[in-house]
Amino acid sequence: MADLDLPARLFADREEYVGERVNQYFKLHMIKVVQKALQPTKLELIRPCFGKFLDSHRHCLFIGKR
């Protein structure tokens, strides 16, 4: 997995930003990168919860910033 070009973490493990936040760093192509990193069995395991998100790179989306 060392050859994957995944972005650095924004927060430490098990820590989250407190307050209102807009993710301005999201890149739609990263969904495909994550899908390639997952084994097919793991991908099918998360598909019931995240299926629409995983398929969102196939559709034209508008993503705005505040």
PQR file of N, CA, C, O and H, with PARSE charges and radii, in Angstrom:
ATOM      1  N   MET A   1       0.801  -1.196   0.000 -0.4000 1.5000
ATOM      2  CA  MET A   1       0.000   0.000   0.000 -0.0000 2.0000
ATOM      3  C   MET A   1       0.844   1.262   0.000  0.5500 1.7000
ATOM      4  O   MET A   1       0.292   2.357  -0.105 -0.5500 1.4000
ATOM      5  N   ALA A   2       2.134   1.153   0.112 -0.4000 1.5000
ATOM      6  CA  ALA A   2       2.995   2.324   0.167 -0.0000 2.0000
ATOM      7  C   ALA A   2       2.992   3.106  -1.145  0.5500 1.7000
ATOM      8  O   ALA A   2       3.325   4.291  -1.150 -0.5500 1.4000
ATOM      9  H   ALA A   2       2.583   0.263   0.197  0.4000 1.0000
ATOM     10  N   ASP A   3       2.625   2.471  -2.252 -0.4000 1.5000
ATOM     11  CA  ASP A   3       2.644   3.148  -3.540 -0.0000 2.0000
ATOM     12  C   ASP A   3       1.373   3.935  -3.839  0.5500 1.7000
ATOM     13  O   ASP A   3       1.271   4.550  -4.901 -0.5500 1.4000
ATOM     14  H   ASP A   3       2.354   1.508  -2.248  0.4000 1.0000
ATOM     15  N   LEU A   4       0.400   3.931  -2.927 -0.4000 1.5000
ATOM     16  CA  LEU A   4      -0.837   4.683  -3.131 -0.0000 2.0000
ATOM     17  C   LEU A   4      -0.601   6.158  -2.834  0.5500 1.7000
ATOM     18  O   LEU A   4       0.142   6.511  -1.918 -0.5500 1.4000
ATOM     19  H   LEU A   4       0.483   3.432  -2.065  0.4000 1.0000
ATOM     20  N   ASP A   5      -1.236   6.998  -3.611 -0.4000 1.5000
ATOM     21  CA  ASP A   5      -1.072   8.441  -3.455 -0.0000 2.0000
ATOM     22  C   ASP A   5      -2.254   9.013  -2.678  0.5500 1.7000
ATOM     23  O   ASP A   5      -3.024   9.814  -3.208 -0.5500 1.4000
ATOM     24  H   ASP A   5      -1.840   6.711  -4.355  0.4000 1.0000
ATOM     25  N   LEU A   6      -2.394   8.597  -1.416 -0.4000 1.5000
ATOM     26  CA  LEU A   6      -3.479   9.068  -0.570 -0.0000 2.0000
ATOM     27  C   LEU A   6      -3.066  10.359   0.129  0.5500 1.7000
ATOM     28  O   LEU A   6      -1.892  10.535   0.454 -0.5500 1.4000
ATOM     29  H   LEU A   6      -1.768   7.946  -0.986  0.4000 1.0000
ATOM     30  N   PRO A   7      -4.018  11.266   0.364 -0.5600 1.5000
ATOM     31  CA  PRO A   7      -3.670  12.516   1.052  0.2800 2.0000
ATOM     32  C   PRO A   7      -3.345  12.281   2.522  0.5500 1.7000
ATOM     33  O   PRO A   7      -3.741  11.271   3.104 -0.5500 1.4000
ATOM     34  N   ALA A   8      -2.626  13.217   3.108 -0.4000 1.5000
ATOM     35  CA  ALA A   8      -2.287  13.129   4.535 -0.0000 2.0000
ATOM     36  C   ALA A   8      -3.544  13.345   5.368  0.5500 1.7000
ATOM     37  O   ALA A   8      -4.500  13.970   4.911 -0.5500 1.4000
ATOM     38  H   ALA A   8      -2.304  14.037   2.636  0.4000 1.0000
ATOM     39  N   ARG A   9      -3.538  12.831   6.578 -0.4000 1.5000
ATOM     40  CA  ARG A   9      -4.670  13.028   7.485 -0.0000 2.0000
ATOM     41  C   ARG A   9      -4.789  14.495   7.870  0.5500 1.7000
ATOM     42  O   ARG A   9      -3.786  15.192   8.028 -0.5500 1.4000
ATOM     43  H   ARG A   9      -2.761  12.322   6.949  0.4000 1.0000
ATOM     44  N   LEU A  10      -6.025  14.953   8.016 -0.4000 1.5000
ATOM     45  CA  LEU A  10      -6.256  16.309   8.492 -0.0000 2.0000
ATOM     46  C   LEU A  10      -6.238  16.356  10.010  0.5500 1.7000
ATOM     47  O   LEU A  10      -5.877  17.372  10.604 -0.5500 1.4000
ATOM     48  H   LEU A  10      -6.840  14.387   7.887  0.4000 1.0000
ATOM     49  N   PHE A  11      -6.638  15.228  10.646 -0.4000 1.5000
ATOM     50  CA  PHE A  11      -6.711  15.154  12.104 -0.0000 2.0000
ATOM     51  C   PHE A  11      -6.050  13.863  12.567  0.5500 1.7000
ATOM     52  O   PHE A  11      -5.953  12.900  11.806 -0.5500 1.4000
ATOM     53  H   PHE A  11      -6.931  14.403  10.162  0.4000 1.0000
ATOM     54  N   ALA A  12      -5.604  13.846  13.801 -0.4000 1.5000
ATOM     55  CA  ALA A  12      -5.019  12.640  14.374 -0.0000 2.0000
ATOM     56  C   ALA A  12      -6.082  11.556  14.506  0.5500 1.7000
ATOM     57  O   ALA A  12      -7.278  11.849  14.529 -0.5500 1.4000
ATOM     58  H   ALA A  12      -5.683  14.628  14.419  0.4000 1.0000
ATOM     59  N   ASP A  13      -5.647  10.322  14.590 -0.4000 1.5000
ATOM     60  CA  ASP A  13      -6.560   9.193  14.744 -0.0000 2.0000
ATOM     61  C   ASP A  13      -7.444   9.389  15.970  0.5500 1.7000
ATOM     62  O   ASP A  13      -6.948   9.702  17.052 -0.5500 1.4000
ATOM     63  H   ASP A  13      -4.675  10.084  14.571  0.4000 1.0000
ATOM     64  N   ARG A  14      -8.747   9.206  15.804 -0.4000 1.5000
ATOM     65  CA  ARG A  14      -9.759   9.316  16.852 -0.0000 2.0000
ATOM     66  C   ARG A  14      -9.934  10.747  17.376  0.5500 1.7000
ATOM     67  O   ARG A  14     -10.418  10.938  18.492 -0.5500 1.4000
ATOM     68  H   ARG A  14      -9.150   8.952  14.924  0.4000 1.0000
ATOM     69  N   GLU A  15      -9.557  11.720  16.606 -0.4000 1.5000
ATOM     70  CA  GLU A  15      -9.786  13.113  16.967 -0.0000 2.0000
ATOM     71  C   GLU A  15     -10.539  13.790  15.834  0.5500 1.7000
ATOM     72  O   GLU A  15     -10.309  13.486  14.663 -0.5500 1.4000
ATOM     73  H   GLU A  15      -9.163  11.564  15.700  0.4000 1.0000
ATOM     74  N   GLU A  16     -11.426  14.694  16.172 -0.4000 1.5000
ATOM     75  CA  GLU A  16     -12.199  15.417  15.179 -0.0000 2.0000
ATOM     76  C   GLU A  16     -12.220  16.896  15.518  0.5500 1.7000
ATOM     77  O   GLU A  16     -12.068  17.297  16.672 -0.5500 1.4000
ATOM     78  H   GLU A  16     -11.613  14.940  17.123  0.4000 1.0000
ATOM     79  N   TYR A  17     -12.412  17.687  14.488 -0.4000 1.5000
ATOM     80  CA  TYR A  17     -12.555  19.116  14.660 -0.0000 2.0000
ATOM     81  C   TYR A  17     -13.882  19.392  15.344  0.5500 1.7000
ATOM     82  O   TYR A  17     -14.893  18.790  14.984 -0.5500 1.4000
ATOM     83  H   TYR A  17     -12.535  17.362  13.550  0.4000 1.0000
ATOM     84  N   VAL A  18     -13.903  20.280  16.313 -0.4000 1.5000
ATOM     85  CA  VAL A  18     -15.128  20.645  17.020 -0.0000 2.0000
ATOM     86  C   VAL A  18     -15.616  21.963  16.425  0.5500 1.7000
ATOM     87  O   VAL A  18     -14.866  22.937  16.359 -0.5500 1.4000
ATOM     88  H   VAL A  18     -13.082  20.769  16.606  0.4000 1.0000
ATOM     89  N   GLY A  19     -16.856  21.988  15.999 -0.4000 1.5000
ATOM     90  CA  GLY A  19     -17.419  23.191  15.398 -0.0000 2.0000
ATOM     91  C   GLY A  19     -17.824  22.946  13.961  0.5500 1.7000
ATOM     92  O   GLY A  19     -17.698  21.837  13.442 -0.5500 1.4000
ATOM     93  H   GLY A  19     -17.465  21.197  16.052  0.4000 1.0000
ATOM     94  N   GLU A  20     -18.310  23.994  13.327 -0.4000 1.5000
ATOM     95  CA  GLU A  20     -18.761  23.894  11.951 -0.0000 2.0000
ATOM     96  C   GLU A  20     -17.564  23.925  11.010  0.5500 1.7000
ATOM     97  O   GLU A  20     -16.650  24.731  11.184 -0.5500 1.4000
ATOM     98  H   GLU A  20     -18.412  24.895  13.748  0.4000 1.0000
ATOM     99  N   ARG A  21     -17.573  23.057  10.026 -0.4000 1.5000
ATOM    100  CA  ARG A  21     -16.441  22.963   9.116 -0.0000 2.0000
ATOM    101  C   ARG A  21     -16.911  22.522   7.745  0.5500 1.7000
ATOM    102  O   ARG A  21     -17.777  21.654   7.634 -0.5500 1.4000
ATOM    103  H   ARG A  21     -18.316  22.402   9.885  0.4000 1.0000
ATOM    104  N   VAL A  22     -16.359  23.099   6.720 -0.4000 1.5000
ATOM    105  CA  VAL A  22     -16.611  22.689   5.344 -0.0000 2.0000
ATOM    106  C   VAL A  22     -15.318  22.077   4.827  0.5500 1.7000
ATOM    107  O   VAL A  22     -14.248  22.671   4.956 -0.5500 1.4000
ATOM    108  H   VAL A  22     -15.655  23.804   6.810  0.4000 1.0000
ATOM    109  N   ASN A  23     -15.420  20.891   4.243 -0.4000 1.5000
ATOM    110  CA  ASN A  23     -14.238  20.221   3.726 -0.0000 2.0000
ATOM    111  C   ASN A  23     -13.909  20.784   2.346  0.5500 1.7000
ATOM    112  O   ASN A  23     -14.503  20.378   1.348 -0.5500 1.4000
ATOM    113  H   ASN A  23     -16.289  20.409   4.138  0.4000 1.0000
ATOM    114  N   GLN A  24     -12.977  21.702   2.294 -0.4000 1.5000
ATOM    115  CA  GLN A  24     -12.601  22.306   1.025 -0.0000 2.0000
ATOM    116  C   GLN A  24     -11.472  21.549   0.337  0.5500 1.7000
ATOM    117  O   GLN A  24     -11.028  21.948  -0.739 -0.5500 1.4000
ATOM    118  H   GLN A  24     -12.494  22.032   3.105  0.4000 1.0000
ATOM    119  N   TYR A  25     -11.007  20.474   0.938 -0.4000 1.5000
ATOM    120  CA  TYR A  25      -9.892  19.720   0.393 -0.0000 2.0000
ATOM    121  C   TYR A  25     -10.343  18.461  -0.355  0.5500 1.7000
ATOM    122  O   TYR A  25      -9.509  17.751  -0.916 -0.5500 1.4000
ATOM    123  H   TYR A  25     -11.368  20.150   1.813  0.4000 1.0000
ATOM    124  N   PHE A  26     -11.630  18.180  -0.371 -0.4000 1.5000
ATOM    125  CA  PHE A  26     -12.138  16.969  -0.994 -0.0000 2.0000
ATOM    126  C   PHE A  26     -11.921  17.010  -2.499  0.5500 1.7000
ATOM    127  O   PHE A  26     -12.224  18.014  -3.144 -0.5500 1.4000
ATOM    128  H   PHE A  26     -12.308  18.757   0.085  0.4000 1.0000
ATOM    129  N   LYS A  27     -11.412  15.951  -3.046 -0.4000 1.5000
ATOM    130  CA  LYS A  27     -11.233  15.801  -4.485 -0.0000 2.0000
ATOM    131  C   LYS A  27     -12.019  14.565  -4.917  0.5500 1.7000
ATOM    132  O   LYS A  27     -11.836  13.478  -4.369 -0.5500 1.4000
ATOM    133  H   LYS A  27     -11.166  15.135  -2.522  0.4000 1.0000
ATOM    134  N   LEU A  28     -12.884  14.742  -5.892 -0.4000 1.5000
ATOM    135  CA  LEU A  28     -13.769  13.660  -6.325 -0.0000 2.0000
ATOM    136  C   LEU A  28     -12.993  12.440  -6.812  0.5500 1.7000
ATOM    137  O   LEU A  28     -13.445  11.311  -6.617 -0.5500 1.4000
ATOM    138  H   LEU A  28     -13.034  15.625  -6.336  0.4000 1.0000
ATOM    139  N   HIS A  29     -11.847  12.639  -7.435 -0.4000 1.5000
ATOM    140  CA  HIS A  29     -11.080  11.500  -7.941 -0.0000 2.0000
ATOM    141  C   HIS A  29     -10.526  10.618  -6.814  0.5500 1.7000
ATOM    142  O   HIS A  29     -10.126   9.481  -7.064 -0.5500 1.4000
ATOM    143  H   HIS A  29     -11.480  13.556  -7.594  0.4000 1.0000
ATOM    144  N   MET A  30     -10.501  11.125  -5.590 -0.4000 1.5000
ATOM    145  CA  MET A  30      -9.987  10.328  -4.470 -0.0000 2.0000
ATOM    146  C   MET A  30     -10.873   9.136  -4.161  0.5500 1.7000
ATOM    147  O   MET A  30     -10.412   8.156  -3.576 -0.5500 1.4000
ATOM    148  H   MET A  30     -10.827  12.049  -5.387  0.4000 1.0000
ATOM    149  N   ILE A  31     -12.153   9.207  -4.552 -0.4000 1.5000
ATOM    150  CA  ILE A  31     -13.036   8.050  -4.349 -0.0000 2.0000
ATOM    151  C   ILE A  31     -12.493   6.854  -5.123  0.5500 1.7000
ATOM    152  O   ILE A  31     -12.480   5.736  -4.609 -0.5500 1.4000
ATOM    153  H   ILE A  31     -12.527  10.003  -5.027  0.4000 1.0000
ATOM    154  N   LYS A  32     -12.047   7.084  -6.348 -0.4000 1.5000
ATOM    155  CA  LYS A  32     -11.488   5.996  -7.151 -0.0000 2.0000
ATOM    156  C   LYS A  32     -10.187   5.478  -6.547  0.5500 1.7000
ATOM    157  O   LYS A  32      -9.918   4.277  -6.590 -0.5500 1.4000
ATOM    158  H   LYS A  32     -12.058   7.993  -6.766  0.4000 1.0000
ATOM    159  N   VAL A  33      -9.383   6.369  -5.988 -0.4000 1.5000
ATOM    160  CA  VAL A  33      -8.126   5.953  -5.363 -0.0000 2.0000
ATOM    161  C   VAL A  33      -8.410   5.047  -4.167  0.5500 1.7000
ATOM    162  O   VAL A  33      -7.744   4.028  -3.984 -0.5500 1.4000
ATOM    163  H   VAL A  33      -9.601   7.344  -5.953  0.4000 1.0000
ATOM    164  N   VAL A  34      -9.393   5.417  -3.357 -0.4000 1.5000
ATOM    165  CA  VAL A  34      -9.759   4.600  -2.193 -0.0000 2.0000
ATOM    166  C   VAL A  34     -10.317   3.250  -2.643  0.5500 1.7000
ATOM    167  O   VAL A  34     -10.007   2.221  -2.043 -0.5500 1.4000
ATOM    168  H   VAL A  34      -9.934   6.245  -3.506  0.4000 1.0000
ATOM    169  N   GLN A  35     -11.134   3.248  -3.691 -0.4000 1.5000
ATOM    170  CA  GLN A  35     -11.689   1.993  -4.194 -0.0000 2.0000
ATOM    171  C   GLN A  35     -10.587   1.054  -4.671  0.5500 1.7000
ATOM    172  O   GLN A  35     -10.670  -0.155  -4.454 -0.5500 1.4000
ATOM    173  H   GLN A  35     -11.386   4.084  -4.178  0.4000 1.0000
ATOM    174  N   LYS A  36      -9.570   1.587  -5.311 -0.4000 1.5000
ATOM    175  CA  LYS A  36      -8.456   0.748  -5.764 -0.0000 2.0000
ATOM    176  C   LYS A  36      -7.655   0.202  -4.591  0.5500 1.7000
ATOM    177  O   LYS A  36      -7.074  -0.879  -4.684 -0.5500 1.4000
ATOM    178  H   LYS A  36      -9.503   2.569  -5.488  0.4000 1.0000
ATOM    179  N   ALA A  37      -7.622   0.947  -3.482 -0.4000 1.5000
ATOM    180  CA  ALA A  37      -6.862   0.521  -2.308 -0.0000 2.0000
ATOM    181  C   ALA A  37      -7.557  -0.597  -1.545  0.5500 1.7000
ATOM    182  O   ALA A  37      -6.905  -1.363  -0.837 -0.5500 1.4000
ATOM    183  H   ALA A  37      -8.094   1.825  -3.406  0.4000 1.0000
ATOM    184  N   LEU A  38      -8.880  -0.696  -1.685 -0.4000 1.5000
ATOM    185  CA  LEU A  38      -9.637  -1.709  -0.947 -0.0000 2.0000
ATOM    186  C   LEU A  38      -9.691  -3.027  -1.700  0.5500 1.7000
ATOM    187  O   LEU A  38      -9.800  -3.059  -2.925 -0.5500 1.4000
ATOM    188  H   LEU A  38      -9.410  -0.074  -2.261  0.4000 1.0000
ATOM    189  N   GLN A  39      -9.615  -4.104  -0.950 -0.4000 1.5000
ATOM    190  CA  GLN A  39      -9.810  -5.426  -1.537 -0.0000 2.0000
ATOM    191  C   GLN A  39     -11.281  -5.572  -1.894  0.5500 1.7000
ATOM    192  O   GLN A  39     -12.127  -4.982  -1.223 -0.5500 1.4000
ATOM    193  H   GLN A  39      -9.527  -4.078   0.046  0.4000 1.0000
ATOM    194  N   PRO A  40     -11.617  -6.342  -2.933 -0.5600 1.5000
ATOM    195  CA  PRO A  40     -13.020  -6.491  -3.343  0.2800 2.0000
ATOM    196  C   PRO A  40     -13.951  -6.931  -2.210  0.5500 1.7000
ATOM    197  O   PRO A  40     -15.098  -6.489  -2.149 -0.5500 1.4000
ATOM    198  N   THR A  41     -13.474  -7.788  -1.324 -0.4000 1.5000
ATOM    199  CA  THR A  41     -14.336  -8.231  -0.217 -0.0000 2.0000
ATOM    200  C   THR A  41     -14.625  -7.085   0.751  0.5500 1.7000
ATOM    201  O   THR A  41     -15.740  -6.973   1.260 -0.5500 1.4000
ATOM    202  H   THR A  41     -12.542  -8.148  -1.373  0.4000 1.0000
ATOM    203  N   LYS A  42     -13.637  -6.239   1.006 -0.4000 1.5000
ATOM    204  CA  LYS A  42     -13.840  -5.083   1.894 -0.0000 2.0000
ATOM    205  C   LYS A  42     -14.753  -4.053   1.238  0.5500 1.7000
ATOM    206  O   LYS A  42     -15.579  -3.429   1.905 -0.5500 1.4000
ATOM    207  H   LYS A  42     -12.731  -6.330   0.592  0.4000 1.0000
ATOM    208  N   LEU A  43     -14.600  -3.882  -0.064 -0.4000 1.5000
ATOM    209  CA  LEU A  43     -15.436  -2.937  -0.793 -0.0000 2.0000
ATOM    210  C   LEU A  43     -16.902  -3.356  -0.732  0.5500 1.7000
ATOM    211  O   LEU A  43     -17.778  -2.516  -0.522 -0.5500 1.4000
ATOM    212  H   LEU A  43     -13.930  -4.389  -0.605  0.4000 1.0000
ATOM    213  N   GLU A  44     -17.171  -4.622  -0.910 -0.4000 1.5000
ATOM    214  CA  GLU A  44     -18.548  -5.116  -0.834 -0.0000 2.0000
ATOM    215  C   GLU A  44     -19.091  -5.056   0.589  0.5500 1.7000
ATOM    216  O   GLU A  44     -20.301  -4.945   0.789 -0.5500 1.4000
ATOM    217  H   GLU A  44     -16.460  -5.304  -1.081  0.4000 1.0000
ATOM    218  N   LEU A  45     -18.207  -5.129   1.572 -0.4000 1.5000
ATOM    219  CA  LEU A  45     -18.622  -5.034   2.971 -0.0000 2.0000
ATOM    220  C   LEU A  45     -19.145  -3.635   3.296  0.5500 1.7000
ATOM    221  O   LEU A  45     -20.117  -3.497   4.039 -0.5500 1.4000
ATOM    222  H   LEU A  45     -17.224  -5.219   1.410  0.4000 1.0000
ATOM    223  N   ILE A  46     -18.511  -2.598   2.748 -0.4000 1.5000
ATOM    224  CA  ILE A  46     -18.936  -1.227   3.056 -0.0000 2.0000
ATOM    225  C   ILE A  46     -19.973  -0.689   2.073  0.5500 1.7000
ATOM    226  O   ILE A  46     -20.563   0.362   2.323 -0.5500 1.4000
ATOM    227  H   ILE A  46     -17.721  -2.710   2.144  0.4000 1.0000
ATOM    228  N   ARG A  47     -20.207  -1.389   0.956 -0.4000 1.5000
ATOM    229  CA  ARG A  47     -21.131  -0.904  -0.061 -0.0000 2.0000
ATOM    230  C   ARG A  47     -22.553  -0.661   0.452  0.5500 1.7000
ATOM    231  O   ARG A  47     -23.167   0.308   0.006 -0.5500 1.4000
ATOM    232  H   ARG A  47     -19.727  -2.242   0.753  0.4000 1.0000
ATOM    233  N   PRO A  48     -23.125  -1.468   1.356 -0.5600 1.5000
ATOM    234  CA  PRO A  48     -24.485  -1.166   1.830  0.2800 2.0000
ATOM    235  C   PRO A  48     -24.613   0.214   2.493  0.5500 1.7000
ATOM    236  O   PRO A  48     -25.658   0.856   2.383 -0.5500 1.4000
ATOM    237  N   CYS A  49     -23.585   0.661   3.160 -0.4000 1.5000
ATOM    238  CA  CYS A  49     -23.631   1.974   3.823 -0.0000 2.0000
ATOM    239  C   CYS A  49     -23.128   3.101   2.926  0.5500 1.7000
ATOM    240  O   CYS A  49     -23.673   4.205   2.961 -0.5500 1.4000
ATOM    241  H   CYS A  49     -22.736   0.140   3.250  0.4000 1.0000
ATOM    242  N   PHE A  50     -22.109   2.842   2.134 -0.4000 1.5000
ATOM    243  CA  PHE A  50     -21.430   3.893   1.380 -0.0000 2.0000
ATOM    244  C   PHE A  50     -21.556   3.732  -0.132  0.5500 1.7000
ATOM    245  O   PHE A  50     -20.803   4.353  -0.882 -0.5500 1.4000
ATOM    246  H   PHE A  50     -21.666   1.945   2.107  0.4000 1.0000
ATOM    247  N   GLY A  51     -22.490   2.915  -0.586 -0.4000 1.5000
ATOM    248  CA  GLY A  51     -22.624   2.642  -2.013 -0.0000 2.0000
ATOM    249  C   GLY A  51     -22.864   3.881  -2.857  0.5500 1.7000
ATOM    250  O   GLY A  51     -22.227   4.055  -3.896 -0.5500 1.4000
ATOM    251  H   GLY A  51     -23.102   2.410   0.023  0.4000 1.0000
ATOM    252  N   LYS A  52     -23.774   4.745  -2.426 -0.4000 1.5000
ATOM    253  CA  LYS A  52     -24.051   5.965  -3.198 -0.0000 2.0000
ATOM    254  C   LYS A  52     -22.839   6.879  -3.232  0.5500 1.7000
ATOM    255  O   LYS A  52     -22.570   7.514  -4.252 -0.5500 1.4000
ATOM    256  H   LYS A  52     -24.292   4.604  -1.582  0.4000 1.0000
ATOM    257  N   PHE A  53     -22.118   6.953  -2.147 -0.4000 1.5000
ATOM    258  CA  PHE A  53     -20.901   7.764  -2.109 -0.0000 2.0000
ATOM    259  C   PHE A  53     -19.831   7.164  -3.034  0.5500 1.7000
ATOM    260  O   PHE A  53     -19.167   7.892  -3.772 -0.5500 1.4000
ATOM    261  H   PHE A  53     -22.337   6.438  -1.319  0.4000 1.0000
ATOM    262  N   LEU A  54     -19.670   5.844  -2.992 -0.4000 1.5000
ATOM    263  CA  LEU A  54     -18.676   5.191  -3.833 -0.0000 2.0000
ATOM    264  C   LEU A  54     -18.983   5.359  -5.318  0.5500 1.7000
ATOM    265  O   LEU A  54     -18.067   5.391  -6.139 -0.5500 1.4000
ATOM    266  H   LEU A  54     -20.210   5.253  -2.393  0.4000 1.0000
ATOM    267  N   ASP A  55     -20.248   5.464  -5.665 -0.4000 1.5000
ATOM    268  CA  ASP A  55     -20.644   5.612  -7.062 -0.0000 2.0000
ATOM    269  C   ASP A  55     -20.749   7.067  -7.494  0.5500 1.7000
ATOM    270  O   ASP A  55     -21.004   7.337  -8.668 -0.5500 1.4000
ATOM    271  H   ASP A  55     -20.992   5.437  -4.997  0.4000 1.0000
ATOM    272  N   SER A  56     -20.561   8.005  -6.581 -0.4000 1.5000
ATOM    273  CA  SER A  56     -20.771   9.418  -6.892 -0.0000 2.0000
ATOM    274  C   SER A  56     -19.766   9.969  -7.893  0.5500 1.7000
ATOM    275  O   SER A  56     -20.057  10.965  -8.554 -0.5500 1.4000
ATOM    276  H   SER A  56     -20.354   7.785  -5.628  0.4000 1.0000
ATOM    277  N   HIS A  57     -18.597   9.356  -8.028 -0.4000 1.5000
ATOM    278  CA  HIS A  57     -17.619   9.865  -8.993 -0.0000 2.0000
ATOM    279  C   HIS A  57     -18.083   9.653 -10.435  0.5500 1.7000
ATOM    280  O   HIS A  57     -17.520  10.235 -11.362 -0.5500 1.4000
ATOM    281  H   HIS A  57     -18.360   8.547  -7.490  0.4000 1.0000
ATOM    282  N   ARG A  58     -19.092   8.833 -10.617 -0.4000 1.5000
ATOM    283  CA  ARG A  58     -19.621   8.583 -11.966 -0.0000 2.0000
ATOM    284  C   ARG A  58     -20.595   9.660 -12.417  0.5500 1.7000
ATOM    285  O   ARG A  58     -20.927   9.740 -13.600 -0.5500 1.4000
ATOM    286  H   ARG A  58     -19.549   8.360  -9.864  0.4000 1.0000
ATOM    287  N   HIS A  59     -21.053  10.481 -11.496 -0.4000 1.5000
ATOM    288  CA  HIS A  59     -22.060  11.490 -11.810 -0.0000 2.0000
ATOM    289  C   HIS A  59     -21.459  12.880 -11.675  0.5500 1.7000
ATOM    290  O   HIS A  59     -20.517  13.096 -10.912 -0.5500 1.4000
ATOM    291  H   HIS A  59     -20.783  10.416 -10.536  0.4000 1.0000
ATOM    292  N   CYS A  60     -22.013  13.804 -12.418 -0.4000 1.5000
ATOM    293  CA  CYS A  60     -21.566  15.189 -12.331 -0.0000 2.0000
ATOM    294  C   CYS A  60     -22.121  15.789 -11.042  0.5500 1.7000
ATOM    295  O   CYS A  60     -23.332  15.783 -10.819 -0.5500 1.4000
ATOM    296  H   CYS A  60     -22.778  13.628 -13.037  0.4000 1.0000
ATOM    297  N   LEU A  61     -21.253  16.295 -10.214 -0.4000 1.5000
ATOM    298  CA  LEU A  61     -21.661  16.869  -8.937 -0.0000 2.0000
ATOM    299  C   LEU A  61     -21.259  18.330  -8.837  0.5500 1.7000
ATOM    300  O   LEU A  61     -20.273  18.754  -9.441 -0.5500 1.4000
ATOM    301  H   LEU A  61     -20.269  16.300 -10.394  0.4000 1.0000
ATOM    302  N   PHE A  62     -22.003  19.073  -8.096 -0.4000 1.5000
ATOM    303  CA  PHE A  62     -21.618  20.438  -7.743 -0.0000 2.0000
ATOM    304  C   PHE A  62     -21.170  20.412  -6.299  0.5500 1.7000
ATOM    305  O   PHE A  62     -21.935  20.014  -5.420 -0.5500 1.4000
ATOM    306  H   PHE A  62     -22.803  18.728  -7.606  0.4000 1.0000
ATOM    307  N   ILE A  63     -19.960  20.825  -6.042 -0.4000 1.5000
ATOM    308  CA  ILE A  63     -19.437  20.879  -4.688 -0.0000 2.0000
ATOM    309  C   ILE A  63     -19.019  22.313  -4.433  0.5500 1.7000
ATOM    310  O   ILE A  63     -18.124  22.834  -5.099 -0.5500 1.4000
ATOM    311  H   ILE A  63     -19.339  21.149  -6.756  0.4000 1.0000
ATOM    312  N   GLY A  64     -19.662  22.945  -3.475 -0.4000 1.5000
ATOM    313  CA  GLY A  64     -19.380  24.344  -3.190 -0.0000 2.0000
ATOM    314  C   GLY A  64     -18.631  24.538  -1.886  0.5500 1.7000
ATOM    315  O   GLY A  64     -18.524  23.627  -1.066 -0.5500 1.4000
ATOM    316  H   GLY A  64     -20.388  22.522  -2.934  0.4000 1.0000
ATOM    317  N   LYS A  65     -18.123  25.728  -1.718 -0.4000 1.5000
ATOM    318  CA  LYS A  65     -17.416  26.097  -0.489 -0.0000 2.0000
ATOM    319  C   LYS A  65     -18.180  27.200   0.198  0.5500 1.7000
ATOM    320  O   LYS A  65     -18.889  27.969  -0.450 -0.5500 1.4000
ATOM    321  H   LYS A  65     -18.210  26.468  -2.385  0.4000 1.0000
ATOM    322  N   ARG A  66     -18.040  27.282   1.503 -0.4000 1.5000
ATOM    323  CA  ARG A  66     -18.625  28.396   2.264 -0.0000 2.0000
ATOM    324  C   ARG A  66     -17.536  29.320   2.698  0.5500 1.7000
ATOM    325  O   ARG A  66     -17.805  30.327   3.353 -0.5500 1.4000
ATOM    326  H   ARG A  66     -17.464  26.657   2.029  0.4000 1.0000
TER
END
